[in-house]
Amino acid sequence: MLKKVRDALQDHSGEGSSAQRLAAIPETGPVMPAILPEELVDRFEGELQRVAGVARRAVSLAALDEILQEILSKHEAGPVVLSRNPLLVQVGLPERLTAWGKPFTVWPREATASAASDFRARCFEAKIGFTGVEFALAESGTLVLSSLTEGNQLASLAPPVHVALIRRAQVVESLEEVLARLPVPRDPGQPLPGRSVVFVTGPSRTADIEQISIRGVHGPTYVYAILLEDSCFS
């Protein structure tokens, strides 16, 4: 690869500026093959499963109830934390958890220092963290979350189980599309997309010790992505 770069930049005739030589290099085009719009969700779910994530789809609120209760039962959930993503409220997640007798804490929209500190402590005590996403990246099965929408990012990082709710319209093709669509304004007086943007590609894992892969060292051991079809909101 480096030889090709050197050959392309080298001026064998000794003529022409560096800018001219660079201009002569052909465009490489897209690095990844294009994904058809109708294949985005399937591709996202397939890539997520490749990195040990779990993809589920809810075609109704009743189906969502079944999925959530299955997750809560499987992981014997104790305390639960919720980000402030409005999607969680739209599907009535707080009311559902209350009805099922599951204690939970929600990141407050108007967070004082005391409330933020309390939520942080709750995140490290929680068994499951529920969030929404800004985008779901099809080419790599990645969840993209911003602190502007979620509040404190610890809901997706501290509990051993992370459950993200997604709408079909949030599934996009490429990293370039994510970067182009992130709500970063040109006007410096407008708010940025929070203090941080987190890219989550499957459960946390490391192989630092003897090259043995271990999950859950730096973050969740389990990552679920639940796609909510539009029928859940009708």
C-alpha positions in Angstrom: 0.0 0.0 0.0 2.8 2.5 0.9 4.6 1.7 -2.3 1.5 2.6 -4.3 1.3 5.9 -2.4 5.0 6.7 -3.0 4.7 5.7 -6.7 1.6 7.9 -7.1 3.4 10.9 -5.5 6.7 10.5 -7.2 7.4 12.8 -10.2 9.6 10.7 -12.4 10.0 13.5 -14.9 11.0 16.0 -12.3 8.3 18.3 -13.5 5.0 19.4 -11.9 4.2 20.7 -8.4 3.1 18.5 -5.5 -0.4 19.9 -5.9 -0.5 18.8 -9.5 0.8 15.3 -8.6 -1.9 15.0 -5.9 -4.6 16.1 -8.3 -3.6 13.3 -10.6 -4.4 10.6 -8.1 -7.8 9.1 -8.9 -10.6 9.1 -6.4 -10.9 5.9 -4.5 -14.7 5.9 -4.1 -16.6 4.4 -1.2 -14.6 2.1 1.0 -17.6 -0.1 1.9 -20.1 -1.5 -0.6 -23.4 0.4 -0.5 -26.3 -1.1 1.5 -29.7 -0.9 0.0 -32.3 1.0 2.1 -34.5 -2.1 2.5 -31.5 -4.0 3.8 -30.4 -1.6 6.4 -32.2 -3.1 9.4 -31.2 -6.7 8.5 -27.6 -5.6 8.0 -27.5 -3.8 11.3 -29.0 -6.8 13.2 -26.5 -9.2 11.5 -23.5 -7.0 12.3 -24.7 -6.6 15.9 -25.0 -10.3 16.4 -21.5 -10.8 14.9 -20.1 -8.8 17.9 -22.1 -10.7 20.4 -25.0 -8.3 20.7 -28.7 -9.3 20.7 -31.1 -7.9 18.2 -34.9 -8.0 18.7 -37.9 -6.5 17.0 -41.2 -5.4 18.5 -44.2 -5.0 16.2 -46.5 -4.0 18.9 -46.4 -2.8 22.5 -47.6 -6.2 23.6 -44.6 -7.7 21.8 -42.4 -5.2 23.5 -43.7 -6.2 26.9 -42.8 -9.8 26.1 -39.2 -8.9 25.1 -38.7 -6.6 28.1 -40.0 -9.2 30.6 -37.8 -11.8 29.0 -34.7 -9.7 29.5 -35.7 -8.7 33.0 -36.3 -12.3 33.9 -33.1 -13.6 32.3 -30.9 -11.2 34.1 -32.8 -11.3 37.4 -32.9 -7.5 37.2 -32.5 -5.6 40.4 -32.5 -1.8 40.2 -32.8 -0.3 36.7 -31.7 3.1 35.3 -33.3 5.0 32.4 -31.8 7.7 30.3 -33.9 10.8 29.6 -34.4 9.8 25.9 -38.0 10.8 25.1 -38.6 7.5 23.3 -38.6 5.6 26.6 -41.5 7.8 27.8 -43.3 7.4 24.4 -43.6 3.7 24.9 -44.5 4.0 28.5 -41.4 2.3 29.9 -41.6 4.0 33.4 -45.2 2.9 33.8 -44.4 -0.7 32.6 -41.5 -1.0 35.1 -43.8 0.3 37.9 -46.5 -2.2 37.0 -44.0 -5.0 37.1 -42.6 -3.9 40.5 -39.1 -3.0 39.2 -37.4 -0.1 41.0 -35.9 2.4 38.6 -34.2 5.8 38.5 -34.5 8.3 35.6 -31.9 10.8 34.6 -33.6 14.2 35.5 -34.1 16.7 32.6 -33.1 19.5 35.0 -30.2 17.9 36.7 -28.8 19.6 39.7 -25.4 18.6 41.0 -27.0 16.6 43.7 -29.4 14.8 41.3 -26.5 14.1 38.9 -24.4 12.6 41.7 -27.3 10.4 42.9 -28.0 9.2 39.3 -24.3 8.3 38.9 -24.4 6.2 42.0 -27.6 4.5 40.9 -26.0 3.6 37.5 -23.2 1.6 39.3 -25.8 -0.1 41.4 -28.1 -1.0 38.6 -28.4 -4.3 36.8 -29.9 -2.9 33.5 -29.6 0.5 31.8 -32.2 1.5 29.3 -31.5 4.1 26.6 -32.5 5.3 23.2 -30.0 6.1 20.4 -29.2 8.9 18.0 -28.5 6.4 15.2 -27.9 2.7 14.6 -25.1 2.1 12.2 -25.8 -0.7 9.8 -22.3 -1.3 8.4 -20.9 -2.2 11.8 -23.8 -2.9 14.1 -23.0 0.2 16.2 -25.2 2.2 18.5 -24.6 5.9 18.5 -25.7 7.8 21.7 -25.3 11.4 22.6 -25.4 13.0 26.1 -27.6 15.7 24.7 -30.4 13.2 24.2 -29.6 10.6 26.8 -28.4 12.9 29.7 -25.7 11.0 31.6 -24.0 8.3 29.4 -23.5 6.0 32.4 -26.9 4.4 31.8 -25.3 2.7 28.7 -21.9 2.1 30.3 -22.1 1.2 34.0 -24.8 -1.5 34.3 -23.9 -5.0 33.2 -26.8 -5.0 30.8 -27.5 -2.3 28.2 -30.9 -2.2 26.4 -31.3 0.3 23.6 -34.6 1.1 22.0 -34.4 2.1 18.3 -36.8 3.4 15.7 -36.4 2.1 12.1 -35.8 5.7 10.8 -32.7 5.8 13.1 -30.9 3.0 11.2 -28.4 4.5 8.8 -25.9 3.1 6.4 -22.4 4.4 7.2 -20.2 6.3 9.6 -20.0 9.2 7.1 -23.8 9.5 7.3 -23.7 9.5 11.1 -21.1 12.2 11.2 -23.1 14.3 8.6 -26.3 14.0 10.5 -25.1 14.5 14.1 -26.7 17.7 15.4 -23.6 19.8 15.3 -24.6 23.3 14.4 -22.4 25.8 12.4 -23.5 28.6 14.7 -21.2 28.5 17.8 -24.0 30.0 19.8 -26.1 26.8 19.4 -25.8 23.8 21.6 -23.6 20.9 20.6 -24.8 17.2 20.7 -24.0 17.0 24.4 -20.7 16.7 26.1 -20.0 13.4 24.5 -21.1 11.1 21.7 -20.6 7.3 22.4 -20.2 4.6 19.8 -21.2 1.2 21.2 -20.3 -1.9 19.1 -21.4 -4.9 21.1 -20.6 -5.8 24.7 -17.4 -4.5 26.3 -14.4 -6.9 25.8 -10.7 -7.0 26.2 -7.9 -9.5 25.5 -5.1 -7.6 27.3 -4.3 -10.5 29.6 -2.7 -13.5 27.8 -4.8 -12.7 24.7 -7.9 -14.3 26.3 -11.1 -12.4 25.4 -13.1 -11.4 28.4 -16.4 -9.6 28.2 -17.8 -6.9 30.5 -14.5 -5.5 31.9 -14.9 -1.9 30.7 -18.6 -1.8 30.2 -21.8 -4.0 29.8 -21.5 -7.7 29.4 -24.7 -7.8 27.4 -26.1 -5.4 24.8 -29.6 -5.6 23.5 -31.0 -3.5 20.6 -34.8 -3.5 20.3 -36.2 -2.2 17.1 -39.6 -0.6 17.6 -41.7 -0.8 14.4 -43.9 2.2 13.7 -46.9 0.0 14.7 -45.8 0.4 18.3 -46.8 4.1 18.1 -50.1 3.9 16.2 
